[in-house]
């Protein structure tokens, strides 16, 4: 983030389930999963930001979420969870700029494992997407099947060797 204004997120006080809660607002256009994660935690009451603050610096927001992850998992002896926590803490700074996911087109919760999604798992936040195939488009369903986005991209590259097949596959993927 460049300027001081870019490094801070504005806060807005809202009424949610009968309580006043601060939520984080986006400071620039573009994806910011960190804001979504922070707002879920704020609305759940898992973390809080003093209501007299008008903004929060990105470093403080990252610290707030990181501390919550560590506090939430500190008593666990599960080695897999400890590894997931480490991955989640490493992934959090990237959440200011976007989210690396590899979706499947047949389920709103259809994701291939990516380290970025560990943040959502560790925090118990359901990650959903809306890129679903039309159930009535049998040809596309047959071609795509259970393939994830990255698998389809690889298939498209392989198919580019055969121009006709590539054109057909590209037209199907545009649906």
Chimera marker file (.cmm) of the C-alpha trace (Angstrom):
<marker_set name="trace">
<marker id="1" x="0.000" y="0.000" z="0.000" r="1" g="1" b="0" radius="0.5"/>
<marker id="2" x="1.412" y="3.350" z="-0.991" r="1" g="1" b="0" radius="0.5"/>
<marker id="3" x="0.233" y="6.439" z="0.878" r="1" g="1" b="0" radius="0.5"/>
<marker id="4" x="-0.852" y="6.789" z="4.489" r="1" g="1" b="0" radius="0.5"/>
<marker id="5" x="-4.482" y="6.962" z="3.318" r="1" g="1" b="0" radius="0.5"/>
<marker id="6" x="-3.997" y="3.687" z="1.442" r="1" g="1" b="0" radius="0.5"/>
<marker id="7" x="-2.559" y="2.101" z="4.588" r="1" g="1" b="0" radius="0.5"/>
<marker id="8" x="-5.673" y="2.748" z="6.677" r="1" g="1" b="0" radius="0.5"/>
<marker id="9" x="-9.240" y="1.519" z="6.451" r="1" g="1" b="0" radius="0.5"/>
<marker id="10" x="-12.168" y="3.675" z="7.506" r="1" g="1" b="0" radius="0.5"/>
<marker id="11" x="-14.492" y="2.298" z="10.143" r="1" g="1" b="0" radius="0.5"/>
<marker id="12" x="-18.262" y="2.573" z="10.251" r="1" g="1" b="0" radius="0.5"/>
<marker id="13" x="-20.484" y="2.022" z="13.249" r="1" g="1" b="0" radius="0.5"/>
<marker id="14" x="-23.550" y="-0.086" z="12.484" r="1" g="1" b="0" radius="0.5"/>
<marker id="15" x="-26.297" y="-1.707" z="14.512" r="1" g="1" b="0" radius="0.5"/>
<marker id="16" x="-26.153" y="-5.505" z="14.248" r="1" g="1" b="0" radius="0.5"/>
<marker id="17" x="-28.308" y="-7.923" z="16.254" r="1" g="1" b="0" radius="0.5"/>
<marker id="18" x="-29.173" y="-5.136" z="18.652" r="1" g="1" b="0" radius="0.5"/>
<marker id="19" x="-25.575" y="-4.029" z="19.286" r="1" g="1" b="0" radius="0.5"/>
<marker id="20" x="-23.387" y="-1.239" z="17.929" r="1" g="1" b="0" radius="0.5"/>
<marker id="21" x="-20.464" y="-2.731" z="16.035" r="1" g="1" b="0" radius="0.5"/>
<marker id="22" x="-17.662" y="-1.161" z="14.029" r="1" g="1" b="0" radius="0.5"/>
<marker id="23" x="-17.080" y="-2.640" z="10.594" r="1" g="1" b="0" radius="0.5"/>
<marker id="24" x="-14.168" y="-2.048" z="8.240" r="1" g="1" b="0" radius="0.5"/>
<marker id="25" x="-14.724" y="-0.263" z="4.920" r="1" g="1" b="0" radius="0.5"/>
<marker id="26" x="-12.724" y="-0.723" z="1.760" r="1" g="1" b="0" radius="0.5"/>
<marker id="27" x="-10.174" y="2.026" z="1.100" r="1" g="1" b="0" radius="0.5"/>
<marker id="28" x="-9.377" y="1.209" z="-2.542" r="1" g="1" b="0" radius="0.5"/>
<marker id="29" x="-11.173" y="-0.614" z="-5.322" r="1" g="1" b="0" radius="0.5"/>
<marker id="30" x="-10.268" y="-4.232" z="-5.786" r="1" g="1" b="0" radius="0.5"/>
<marker id="31" x="-10.408" y="-7.404" z="-3.766" r="1" g="1" b="0" radius="0.5"/>
<marker id="32" x="-9.635" y="-7.356" z="-0.066" r="1" g="1" b="0" radius="0.5"/>
<marker id="33" x="-10.460" y="-10.622" z="1.683" r="1" g="1" b="0" radius="0.5"/>
<marker id="34" x="-8.858" y="-9.226" z="4.847" r="1" g="1" b="0" radius="0.5"/>
<marker id="35" x="-11.775" y="-6.803" z="5.176" r="1" g="1" b="0" radius="0.5"/>
<marker id="36" x="-14.278" y="-9.638" z="4.766" r="1" g="1" b="0" radius="0.5"/>
<marker id="37" x="-12.481" y="-11.771" z="7.348" r="1" g="1" b="0" radius="0.5"/>
<marker id="38" x="-12.240" y="-8.874" z="9.810" r="1" g="1" b="0" radius="0.5"/>
<marker id="39" x="-15.917" y="-7.995" z="9.360" r="1" g="1" b="0" radius="0.5"/>
<marker id="40" x="-17.022" y="-11.591" z="9.978" r="1" g="1" b="0" radius="0.5"/>
<marker id="41" x="-14.986" y="-11.617" z="13.192" r="1" g="1" b="0" radius="0.5"/>
<marker id="42" x="-16.336" y="-8.187" z="14.213" r="1" g="1" b="0" radius="0.5"/>
<marker id="43" x="-19.962" y="-9.154" z="13.531" r="1" g="1" b="0" radius="0.5"/>
<marker id="44" x="-19.543" y="-12.446" z="15.410" r="1" g="1" b="0" radius="0.5"/>
<marker id="45" x="-18.130" y="-10.535" z="18.359" r="1" g="1" b="0" radius="0.5"/>
<marker id="46" x="-14.865" y="-12.498" z="18.172" r="1" g="1" b="0" radius="0.5"/>
<marker id="47" x="-12.822" y="-9.281" z="17.950" r="1" g="1" b="0" radius="0.5"/>
<marker id="48" x="-13.644" y="-5.635" z="18.507" r="1" g="1" b="0" radius="0.5"/>
<marker id="49" x="-12.372" y="-2.219" z="17.553" r="1" g="1" b="0" radius="0.5"/>
<marker id="50" x="-13.079" y="0.760" z="19.818" r="1" g="1" b="0" radius="0.5"/>
<marker id="51" x="-16.042" y="2.664" z="18.401" r="1" g="1" b="0" radius="0.5"/>
<marker id="52" x="-14.384" y="6.041" z="18.823" r="1" g="1" b="0" radius="0.5"/>
<marker id="53" x="-11.724" y="5.182" z="16.237" r="1" g="1" b="0" radius="0.5"/>
<marker id="54" x="-12.419" y="6.535" z="12.759" r="1" g="1" b="0" radius="0.5"/>
<marker id="55" x="-9.940" y="4.253" z="11.022" r="1" g="1" b="0" radius="0.5"/>
<marker id="56" x="-7.596" y="1.336" z="11.493" r="1" g="1" b="0" radius="0.5"/>
<marker id="57" x="-4.158" y="0.879" z="9.954" r="1" g="1" b="0" radius="0.5"/>
<marker id="58" x="-3.668" y="-2.257" z="7.862" r="1" g="1" b="0" radius="0.5"/>
<marker id="59" x="-0.869" y="-3.441" z="10.184" r="1" g="1" b="0" radius="0.5"/>
<marker id="60" x="-3.215" y="-3.172" z="13.187" r="1" g="1" b="0" radius="0.5"/>
<marker id="61" x="-5.980" y="-5.033" z="11.338" r="1" g="1" b="0" radius="0.5"/>
<marker id="62" x="-3.531" y="-7.821" z="10.450" r="1" g="1" b="0" radius="0.5"/>
<marker id="63" x="-2.399" y="-7.946" z="14.075" r="1" g="1" b="0" radius="0.5"/>
<marker id="64" x="-6.015" y="-8.107" z="15.301" r="1" g="1" b="0" radius="0.5"/>
<marker id="65" x="-6.836" y="-11.079" z="13.047" r="1" g="1" b="0" radius="0.5"/>
<marker id="66" x="-3.491" y="-12.828" z="13.690" r="1" g="1" b="0" radius="0.5"/>
<marker id="67" x="-3.896" y="-12.493" z="17.458" r="1" g="1" b="0" radius="0.5"/>
<marker id="68" x="-7.390" y="-13.927" z="17.216" r="1" g="1" b="0" radius="0.5"/>
<marker id="69" x="-6.110" y="-16.936" z="15.268" r="1" g="1" b="0" radius="0.5"/>
<marker id="70" x="-3.384" y="-17.548" z="17.865" r="1" g="1" b="0" radius="0.5"/>
<marker id="71" x="-5.779" y="-17.075" z="20.798" r="1" g="1" b="0" radius="0.5"/>
<marker id="72" x="-8.410" y="-19.341" z="19.227" r="1" g="1" b="0" radius="0.5"/>
<marker id="73" x="-5.934" y="-22.196" z="18.736" r="1" g="1" b="0" radius="0.5"/>
<marker id="74" x="-3.454" y="-21.760" z="21.603" r="1" g="1" b="0" radius="0.5"/>
<marker id="75" x="-4.597" y="-24.791" z="23.615" r="1" g="1" b="0" radius="0.5"/>
<marker id="76" x="-4.564" y="-27.218" z="20.706" r="1" g="1" b="0" radius="0.5"/>
<marker id="77" x="-2.010" y="-30.023" z="20.650" r="1" g="1" b="0" radius="0.5"/>
<marker id="78" x="-3.028" y="-31.054" z="17.135" r="1" g="1" b="0" radius="0.5"/>
<marker id="79" x="0.095" y="-30.853" z="14.940" r="1" g="1" b="0" radius="0.5"/>
<marker id="80" x="-2.021" y="-30.449" z="11.793" r="1" g="1" b="0" radius="0.5"/>
<marker id="81" x="-3.772" y="-27.461" z="13.321" r="1" g="1" b="0" radius="0.5"/>
<marker id="82" x="-0.443" y="-25.930" z="14.358" r="1" g="1" b="0" radius="0.5"/>
<marker id="83" x="0.743" y="-26.235" z="10.756" r="1" g="1" b="0" radius="0.5"/>
<marker id="84" x="-2.527" y="-24.724" z="9.491" r="1" g="1" b="0" radius="0.5"/>
<marker id="85" x="-2.166" y="-21.820" z="11.914" r="1" g="1" b="0" radius="0.5"/>
<marker id="86" x="1.339" y="-21.170" z="10.619" r="1" g="1" b="0" radius="0.5"/>
<marker id="87" x="0.075" y="-21.235" z="7.015" r="1" g="1" b="0" radius="0.5"/>
<marker id="88" x="-2.824" y="-18.926" z="7.902" r="1" g="1" b="0" radius="0.5"/>
<marker id="89" x="-0.580" y="-16.371" z="9.616" r="1" g="1" b="0" radius="0.5"/>
<marker id="90" x="1.769" y="-16.433" z="6.593" r="1" g="1" b="0" radius="0.5"/>
<marker id="91" x="-1.159" y="-15.962" z="4.195" r="1" g="1" b="0" radius="0.5"/>
<marker id="92" x="-2.841" y="-13.076" z="6.051" r="1" g="1" b="0" radius="0.5"/>
<marker id="93" x="-0.736" y="-10.220" z="4.587" r="1" g="1" b="0" radius="0.5"/>
<marker id="94" x="-1.668" y="-11.386" z="1.060" r="1" g="1" b="0" radius="0.5"/>
<marker id="95" x="-5.326" y="-11.057" z="2.038" r="1" g="1" b="0" radius="0.5"/>
<marker id="96" x="-4.988" y="-7.268" z="1.693" r="1" g="1" b="0" radius="0.5"/>
<marker id="97" x="-4.674" y="-7.686" z="-2.073" r="1" g="1" b="0" radius="0.5"/>
<marker id="98" x="-6.650" y="-10.734" z="-3.095" r="1" g="1" b="0" radius="0.5"/>
<marker id="99" x="-7.260" y="-14.419" z="-2.593" r="1" g="1" b="0" radius="0.5"/>
<marker id="100" x="-5.708" y="-17.252" z="-4.547" r="1" g="1" b="0" radius="0.5"/>
<marker id="101" x="-8.374" y="-19.923" z="-5.060" r="1" g="1" b="0" radius="0.5"/>
<marker id="102" x="-8.934" y="-22.784" z="-7.472" r="1" g="1" b="0" radius="0.5"/>
<marker id="103" x="-12.669" y="-23.349" z="-7.728" r="1" g="1" b="0" radius="0.5"/>
<marker id="104" x="-14.755" y="-26.258" z="-8.909" r="1" g="1" b="0" radius="0.5"/>
<marker id="105" x="-17.821" y="-25.255" z="-10.904" r="1" g="1" b="0" radius="0.5"/>
<marker id="106" x="-20.244" y="-27.804" z="-9.435" r="1" g="1" b="0" radius="0.5"/>
<marker id="107" x="-20.502" y="-26.681" z="-5.799" r="1" g="1" b="0" radius="0.5"/>
<marker id="108" x="-20.575" y="-23.291" z="-4.029" r="1" g="1" b="0" radius="0.5"/>
<marker id="109" x="-18.064" y="-24.747" z="-1.560" r="1" g="1" b="0" radius="0.5"/>
<marker id="110" x="-16.016" y="-26.461" z="-4.287" r="1" g="1" b="0" radius="0.5"/>
<marker id="111" x="-12.387" y="-25.417" z="-3.834" r="1" g="1" b="0" radius="0.5"/>
<marker id="112" x="-9.115" y="-27.220" z="-4.423" r="1" g="1" b="0" radius="0.5"/>
<marker id="113" x="-6.764" y="-26.839" z="-1.474" r="1" g="1" b="0" radius="0.5"/>
<marker id="114" x="-4.735" y="-23.615" z="-1.604" r="1" g="1" b="0" radius="0.5"/>
<marker id="115" x="-2.745" y="-22.259" z="1.346" r="1" g="1" b="0" radius="0.5"/>
<marker id="116" x="-4.742" y="-18.996" z="1.305" r="1" g="1" b="0" radius="0.5"/>
<marker id="117" x="-7.951" y="-20.847" z="2.142" r="1" g="1" b="0" radius="0.5"/>
<marker id="118" x="-6.381" y="-22.062" z="5.391" r="1" g="1" b="0" radius="0.5"/>
<marker id="119" x="-7.171" y="-18.669" z="6.943" r="1" g="1" b="0" radius="0.5"/>
<marker id="120" x="-10.893" y="-19.333" z="6.502" r="1" g="1" b="0" radius="0.5"/>
<marker id="121" x="-10.608" y="-22.903" z="7.802" r="1" g="1" b="0" radius="0.5"/>
<marker id="122" x="-8.715" y="-21.907" z="10.949" r="1" g="1" b="0" radius="0.5"/>
<marker id="123" x="-11.232" y="-19.129" z="11.691" r="1" g="1" b="0" radius="0.5"/>
<marker id="124" x="-14.287" y="-21.287" z="10.984" r="1" g="1" b="0" radius="0.5"/>
<marker id="125" x="-15.471" y="-18.999" z="8.170" r="1" g="1" b="0" radius="0.5"/>
<marker id="126" x="-17.318" y="-20.685" z="5.296" r="1" g="1" b="0" radius="0.5"/>
<marker id="127" x="-15.783" y="-19.757" z="1.972" r="1" g="1" b="0" radius="0.5"/>
<marker id="128" x="-18.294" y="-19.780" z="-0.881" r="1" g="1" b="0" radius="0.5"/>
<marker id="129" x="-18.213" y="-18.846" z="-4.558" r="1" g="1" b="0" radius="0.5"/>
<marker id="130" x="-20.892" y="-18.228" z="-7.174" r="1" g="1" b="0" radius="0.5"/>
<marker id="131" x="-19.268" y="-19.645" z="-10.311" r="1" g="1" b="0" radius="0.5"/>
<marker id="132" x="-21.662" y="-22.504" z="-10.906" r="1" g="1" b="0" radius="0.5"/>
<marker id="133" x="-22.529" y="-24.264" z="-14.135" r="1" g="1" b="0" radius="0.5"/>
<marker id="134" x="-26.037" y="-24.150" z="-15.520" r="1" g="1" b="0" radius="0.5"/>
<marker id="135" x="-27.544" y="-27.504" z="-14.575" r="1" g="1" b="0" radius="0.5"/>
<marker id="136" x="-29.461" y="-27.496" z="-17.883" r="1" g="1" b="0" radius="0.5"/>
<marker id="137" x="-26.313" y="-27.109" z="-20.009" r="1" g="1" b="0" radius="0.5"/>
<marker id="138" x="-25.523" y="-30.799" z="-20.372" r="1" g="1" b="0" radius="0.5"/>
<marker id="139" x="-22.676" y="-30.324" z="-22.864" r="1" g="1" b="0" radius="0.5"/>
<marker id="140" x="-20.775" y="-27.957" z="-20.571" r="1" g="1" b="0" radius="0.5"/>
<marker id="141" x="-21.437" y="-30.198" z="-17.591" r="1" g="1" b="0" radius="0.5"/>
<marker id="142" x="-20.046" y="-33.160" z="-19.524" r="1" g="1" b="0" radius="0.5"/>
<marker id="143" x="-16.919" y="-31.288" z="-20.656" r="1" g="1" b="0" radius="0.5"/>
<marker id="144" x="-16.117" y="-29.650" z="-17.330" r="1" g="1" b="0" radius="0.5"/>
<marker id="145" x="-17.336" y="-32.400" z="-15.015" r="1" g="1" b="0" radius="0.5"/>
<marker id="146" x="-15.613" y="-32.135" z="-11.635" r="1" g="1" b="0" radius="0.5"/>
<marker id="147" x="-12.573" y="-30.276" z="-13.012" r="1" g="1" b="0" radius="0.5"/>
<marker id="148" x="-11.221" y="-27.282" z="-11.153" r="1" g="1" b="0" radius="0.5"/>
<marker id="149" x="-10.392" y="-23.982" z="-12.839" r="1" g="1" b="0" radius="0.5"/>
<marker id="150" x="-6.643" y="-24.668" z="-12.991" r="1" g="1" b="0" radius="0.5"/>
<marker id="151" x="-7.228" y="-28.108" z="-14.556" r="1" g="1" b="0" radius="0.5"/>
<marker id="152" x="-9.406" y="-26.522" z="-17.222" r="1" g="1" b="0" radius="0.5"/>
<marker id="153" x="-6.779" y="-23.861" z="-17.925" r="1" g="1" b="0" radius="0.5"/>
<marker id="154" x="-4.196" y="-26.634" z="-18.398" r="1" g="1" b="0" radius="0.5"/>
<marker id="155" x="-6.567" y="-28.454" z="-20.737" r="1" g="1" b="0" radius="0.5"/>
<marker id="156" x="-7.061" y="-25.260" z="-22.739" r="1" g="1" b="0" radius="0.5"/>
<marker id="157" x="-3.295" y="-24.833" z="-23.121" r="1" g="1" b="0" radius="0.5"/>
<marker id="158" x="-2.927" y="-28.460" z="-24.227" r="1" g="1" b="0" radius="0.5"/>
<marker id="159" x="-5.842" y="-28.093" z="-26.609" r="1" g="1" b="0" radius="0.5"/>
<marker id="160" x="-4.294" y="-25.014" z="-28.206" r="1" g="1" b="0" radius="0.5"/>
<marker id="161" x="-2.065" y="-27.406" z="-30.149" r="1" g="1" b="0" radius="0.5"/>
<marker id="162" x="-5.173" y="-28.388" z="-32.007" r="1" g="1" b="0" radius="0.5"/>
<marker id="163" x="-6.753" y="-25.064" z="-33.030" r="1" g="1" b="0" radius="0.5"/>
<marker id="164" x="-10.212" y="-26.470" z="-33.687" r="1" g="1" b="0" radius="0.5"/>
<marker id="165" x="-10.353" y="-28.209" z="-30.332" r="1" g="1" b="0" radius="0.5"/>
<marker id="166" x="-9.099" y="-25.048" z="-28.594" r="1" g="1" b="0" radius="0.5"/>
<marker id="167" x="-11.792" y="-22.877" z="-30.207" r="1" g="1" b="0" radius="0.5"/>
<marker id="168" x="-14.496" y="-25.317" z="-29.213" r="1" g="1" b="0" radius="0.5"/>
<marker id="169" x="-13.230" y="-25.632" z="-25.633" r="1" g="1" b="0" radius="0.5"/>
<marker id="170" x="-12.855" y="-21.829" z="-25.309" r="1" g="1" b="0" radius="0.5"/>
<marker id="171" x="-16.449" y="-21.316" z="-26.479" r="1" g="1" b="0" radius="0.5"/>
<marker id="172" x="-17.721" y="-23.877" z="-23.972" r="1" g="1" b="0" radius="0.5"/>
<marker id="173" x="-15.736" y="-22.236" z="-21.138" r="1" g="1" b="0" radius="0.5"/>
<marker id="174" x="-17.224" y="-18.807" z="-21.950" r="1" g="1" b="0" radius="0.5"/>
<marker id="175" x="-20.729" y="-20.033" z="-21.036" r="1" g="1" b="0" radius="0.5"/>
<link id1="1" id2="2" r="1" g="1" b="0" radius="0.2"/>
<link id1="2" id2="3" r="1" g="1" b="0" radius="0.2"/>
<link id1="3" id2="4" r="1" g="1" b="0" radius="0.2"/>
<link id1="4" id2="5" r="1" g="1" b="0" radius="0.2"/>
<link id1="5" id2="6" r="1" g="1" b="0" radius="0.2"/>
<link id1="6" id2="7" r="1" g="1" b="0" radius="0.2"/>
<link id1="7" id2="8" r="1" g="1" b="0" radius="0.2"/>
<link id1="8" id2="9" r="1" g="1" b="0" radius="0.2"/>
<link id1="9" id2="10" r="1" g="1" b="0" radius="0.2"/>
<link id1="10" id2="11" r="1" g="1" b="0" radius="0.2"/>
<link id1="11" id2="12" r="1" g="1" b="0" radius="0.2"/>
<link id1="12" id2="13" r="1" g="1" b="0" radius="0.2"/>
<link id1="13" id2="14" r="1" g="1" b="0" radius="0.2"/>
<link id1="14" id2="15" r="1" g="1" b="0" radius="0.2"/>
<link id1="15" id2="16" r="1" g="1" b="0" radius="0.2"/>
<link id1="16" id2="17" r="1" g="1" b="0" radius="0.2"/>
<link id1="17" id2="18" r="1" g="1" b="0" radius="0.2"/>
<link id1="18" id2="19" r="1" g="1" b="0" radius="0.2"/>
<link id1="19" id2="20" r="1" g="1" b="0" radius="0.2"/>
<link id1="20" id2="21" r="1" g="1" b="0" radius="0.2"/>
<link id1="21" id2="22" r="1" g="1" b="0" radius="0.2"/>
<link id1="22" id2="23" r="1" g="1" b="0" radius="0.2"/>
<link id1="23" id2="24" r="1" g="1" b="0" radius="0.2"/>
<link id1="24" id2="25" r="1" g="1" b="0" radius="0.2"/>
<link id1="25" id2="26" r="1" g="1" b="0" radius="0.2"/>
<link id1="26" id2="27" r="1" g="1" b="0" radius="0.2"/>
<link id1="27" id2="28" r="1" g="1" b="0" radius="0.2"/>
<link id1="28" id2="29" r="1" g="1" b="0" radius="0.2"/>
<link id1="29" id2="30" r="1" g="1" b="0" radius="0.2"/>
<link id1="30" id2="31" r="1" g="1" b="0" radius="0.2"/>
<link id1="31" id2="32" r="1" g="1" b="0" radius="0.2"/>
<link id1="32" id2="33" r="1" g="1" b="0" radius="0.2"/>
<link id1="33" id2="34" r="1" g="1" b="0" radius="0.2"/>
<link id1="34" id2="35" r="1" g="1" b="0" radius="0.2"/>
<link id1="35" id2="36" r="1" g="1" b="0" radius="0.2"/>
<link id1="36" id2="37" r="1" g="1" b="0" radius="0.2"/>
<link id1="37" id2="38" r="1" g="1" b="0" radius="0.2"/>
<link id1="38" id2="39" r="1" g="1" b="0" radius="0.2"/>
<link id1="39" id2="40" r="1" g="1" b="0" radius="0.2"/>
<link id1="40" id2="41" r="1" g="1" b="0" radius="0.2"/>
<link id1="41" id2="42" r="1" g="1" b="0" radius="0.2"/>
<link id1="42" id2="43" r="1" g="1" b="0" radius="0.2"/>
<link id1="43" id2="44" r="1" g="1" b="0" radius="0.2"/>
<link id1="44" id2="45" r="1" g="1" b="0" radius="0.2"/>
<link id1="45" id2="46" r="1" g="1" b="0" radius="0.2"/>
<link id1="46" id2="47" r="1" g="1" b="0" radius="0.2"/>
<link id1="47" id2="48" r="1" g="1" b="0" radius="0.2"/>
<link id1="48" id2="49" r="1" g="1" b="0" radius="0.2"/>
<link id1="49" id2="50" r="1" g="1" b="0" radius="0.2"/>
<link id1="50" id2="51" r="1" g="1" b="0" radius="0.2"/>
<link id1="51" id2="52" r="1" g="1" b="0" radius="0.2"/>
<link id1="52" id2="53" r="1" g="1" b="0" radius="0.2"/>
<link id1="53" id2="54" r="1" g="1" b="0" radius="0.2"/>
<link id1="54" id2="55" r="1" g="1" b="0" radius="0.2"/>
<link id1="55" id2="56" r="1" g="1" b="0" radius="0.2"/>
<link id1="56" id2="57" r="1" g="1" b="0" radius="0.2"/>
<link id1="57" id2="58" r="1" g="1" b="0" radius="0.2"/>
<link id1="58" id2="59" r="1" g="1" b="0" radius="0.2"/>
<link id1="59" id2="60" r="1" g="1" b="0" radius="0.2"/>
<link id1="60" id2="61" r="1" g="1" b="0" radius="0.2"/>
<link id1="61" id2="62" r="1" g="1" b="0" radius="0.2"/>
<link id1="62" id2="63" r="1" g="1" b="0" radius="0.2"/>
<link id1="63" id2="64" r="1" g="1" b="0" radius="0.2"/>
<link id1="64" id2="65" r="1" g="1" b="0" radius="0.2"/>
<link id1="65" id2="66" r="1" g="1" b="0" radius="0.2"/>
<link id1="66" id2="67" r="1" g="1" b="0" radius="0.2"/>
<link id1="67" id2="68" r="1" g="1" b="0" radius="0.2"/>
<link id1="68" id2="69" r="1" g="1" b="0" radius="0.2"/>
<link id1="69" id2="70" r="1" g="1" b="0" radius="0.2"/>
<link id1="70" id2="71" r="1" g="1" b="0" radius="0.2"/>
<link id1="71" id2="72" r="1" g="1" b="0" radius="0.2"/>
<link id1="72" id2="73" r="1" g="1" b="0" radius="0.2"/>
<link id1="73" id2="74" r="1" g="1" b="0" radius="0.2"/>
<link id1="74" id2="75" r="1" g="1" b="0" radius="0.2"/>
<link id1="75" id2="76" r="1" g="1" b="0" radius="0.2"/>
<link id1="76" id2="77" r="1" g="1" b="0" radius="0.2"/>
<link id1="77" id2="78" r="1" g="1" b="0" radius="0.2"/>
<link id1="78" id2="79" r="1" g="1" b="0" radius="0.2"/>
<link id1="79" id2="80" r="1" g="1" b="0" radius="0.2"/>
<link id1="80" id2="81" r="1" g="1" b="0" radius="0.2"/>
<link id1="81" id2="82" r="1" g="1" b="0" radius="0.2"/>
<link id1="82" id2="83" r="1" g="1" b="0" radius="0.2"/>
<link id1="83" id2="84" r="1" g="1" b="0" radius="0.2"/>
<link id1="84" id2="85" r="1" g="1" b="0" radius="0.2"/>
<link id1="85" id2="86" r="1" g="1" b="0" radius="0.2"/>
<link id1="86" id2="87" r="1" g="1" b="0" radius="0.2"/>
<link id1="87" id2="88" r="1" g="1" b="0" radius="0.2"/>
<link id1="88" id2="89" r="1" g="1" b="0" radius="0.2"/>
<link id1="89" id2="90" r="1" g="1" b="0" radius="0.2"/>
<link id1="90" id2="91" r="1" g="1" b="0" radius="0.2"/>
<link id1="91" id2="92" r="1" g="1" b="0" radius="0.2"/>
<link id1="92" id2="93" r="1" g="1" b="0" radius="0.2"/>
<link id1="93" id2="94" r="1" g="1" b="0" radius="0.2"/>
<link id1="94" id2="95" r="1" g="1" b="0" radius="0.2"/>
<link id1="95" id2="96" r="1" g="1" b="0" radius="0.2"/>
<link id1="96" id2="97" r="1" g="1" b="0" radius="0.2"/>
<link id1="97" id2="98" r="1" g="1" b="0" radius="0.2"/>
<link id1="98" id2="99" r="1" g="1" b="0" radius="0.2"/>
<link id1="99" id2="100" r="1" g="1" b="0" radius="0.2"/>
<link id1="100" id2="101" r="1" g="1" b="0" radius="0.2"/>
<link id1="101" id2="102" r="1" g="1" b="0" radius="0.2"/>
<link id1="102" id2="103" r="1" g="1" b="0" radius="0.2"/>
<link id1="103" id2="104" r="1" g="1" b="0" radius="0.2"/>
<link id1="104" id2="105" r="1" g="1" b="0" radius="0.2"/>
<link id1="105" id2="106" r="1" g="1" b="0" radius="0.2"/>
<link id1="106" id2="107" r="1" g="1" b="0" radius="0.2"/>
<link id1="107" id2="108" r="1" g="1" b="0" radius="0.2"/>
<link id1="108" id2="109" r="1" g="1" b="0" radius="0.2"/>
<link id1="109" id2="110" r="1" g="1" b="0" radius="0.2"/>
<link id1="110" id2="111" r="1" g="1" b="0" radius="0.2"/>
<link id1="111" id2="112" r="1" g="1" b="0" radius="0.2"/>
<link id1="112" id2="113" r="1" g="1" b="0" radius="0.2"/>
<link id1="113" id2="114" r="1" g="1" b="0" radius="0.2"/>
<link id1="114" id2="115" r="1" g="1" b="0" radius="0.2"/>
<link id1="115" id2="116" r="1" g="1" b="0" radius="0.2"/>
<link id1="116" id2="117" r="1" g="1" b="0" radius="0.2"/>
<link id1="117" id2="118" r="1" g="1" b="0" radius="0.2"/>
<link id1="118" id2="119" r="1" g="1" b="0" radius="0.2"/>
<link id1="119" id2="120" r="1" g="1" b="0" radius="0.2"/>
<link id1="120" id2="121" r="1" g="1" b="0" radius="0.2"/>
<link id1="121" id2="122" r="1" g="1" b="0" radius="0.2"/>
<link id1="122" id2="123" r="1" g="1" b="0" radius="0.2"/>
<link id1="123" id2="124" r="1" g="1" b="0" radius="0.2"/>
<link id1="124" id2="125" r="1" g="1" b="0" radius="0.2"/>
<link id1="125" id2="126" r="1" g="1" b="0" radius="0.2"/>
<link id1="126" id2="127" r="1" g="1" b="0" radius="0.2"/>
<link id1="127" id2="128" r="1" g="1" b="0" radius="0.2"/>
<link id1="128" id2="129" r="1" g="1" b="0" radius="0.2"/>
<link id1="129" id2="130" r="1" g="1" b="0" radius="0.2"/>
<link id1="130" id2="131" r="1" g="1" b="0" radius="0.2"/>
<link id1="131" id2="132" r="1" g="1" b="0" radius="0.2"/>
<link id1="132" id2="133" r="1" g="1" b="0" radius="0.2"/>
<link id1="133" id2="134" r="1" g="1" b="0" radius="0.2"/>
<link id1="134" id2="135" r="1" g="1" b="0" radius="0.2"/>
<link id1="135" id2="136" r="1" g="1" b="0" radius="0.2"/>
<link id1="136" id2="137" r="1" g="1" b="0" radius="0.2"/>
<link id1="137" id2="138" r="1" g="1" b="0" radius="0.2"/>
<link id1="138" id2="139" r="1" g="1" b="0" radius="0.2"/>
<link id1="139" id2="140" r="1" g="1" b="0" radius="0.2"/>
<link id1="140" id2="141" r="1" g="1" b="0" radius="0.2"/>
<link id1="141" id2="142" r="1" g="1" b="0" radius="0.2"/>
<link id1="142" id2="143" r="1" g="1" b="0" radius="0.2"/>
<link id1="143" id2="144" r="1" g="1" b="0" radius="0.2"/>
<link id1="144" id2="145" r="1" g="1" b="0" radius="0.2"/>
<link id1="145" id2="146" r="1" g="1" b="0" radius="0.2"/>
<link id1="146" id2="147" r="1" g="1" b="0" radius="0.2"/>
<link id1="147" id2="148" r="1" g="1" b="0" radius="0.2"/>
<link id1="148" id2="149" r="1" g="1" b="0" radius="0.2"/>
<link id1="149" id2="150" r="1" g="1" b="0" radius="0.2"/>
<link id1="150" id2="151" r="1" g="1" b="0" radius="0.2"/>
<link id1="151" id2="152" r="1" g="1" b="0" radius="0.2"/>
<link id1="152" id2="153" r="1" g="1" b="0" radius="0.2"/>
<link id1="153" id2="154" r="1" g="1" b="0" radius="0.2"/>
<link id1="154" id2="155" r="1" g="1" b="0" radius="0.2"/>
<link id1="155" id2="156" r="1" g="1" b="0" radius="0.2"/>
<link id1="156" id2="157" r="1" g="1" b="0" radius="0.2"/>
<link id1="157" id2="158" r="1" g="1" b="0" radius="0.2"/>
<link id1="158" id2="159" r="1" g="1" b="0" radius="0.2"/>
<link id1="159" id2="160" r="1" g="1" b="0" radius="0.2"/>
<link id1="160" id2="161" r="1" g="1" b="0" radius="0.2"/>
<link id1="161" id2="162" r="1" g="1" b="0" radius="0.2"/>
<link id1="162" id2="163" r="1" g="1" b="0" radius="0.2"/>
<link id1="163" id2="164" r="1" g="1" b="0" radius="0.2"/>
<link id1="164" id2="165" r="1" g="1" b="0" radius="0.2"/>
<link id1="165" id2="166" r="1" g="1" b="0" radius="0.2"/>
<link id1="166" id2="167" r="1" g="1" b="0" radius="0.2"/>
<link id1="167" id2="168" r="1" g="1" b="0" radius="0.2"/>
<link id1="168" id2="169" r="1" g="1" b="0" radius="0.2"/>
<link id1="169" id2="170" r="1" g="1" b="0" radius="0.2"/>
<link id1="170" id2="171" r="1" g="1" b="0" radius="0.2"/>
<link id1="171" id2="172" r="1" g="1" b="0" radius="0.2"/>
<link id1="172" id2="173" r="1" g="1" b="0" radius="0.2"/>
<link id1="173" id2="174" r="1" g="1" b="0" radius="0.2"/>
<link id1="174" id2="175" r="1" g="1" b="0" radius="0.2"/>
</marker_set>
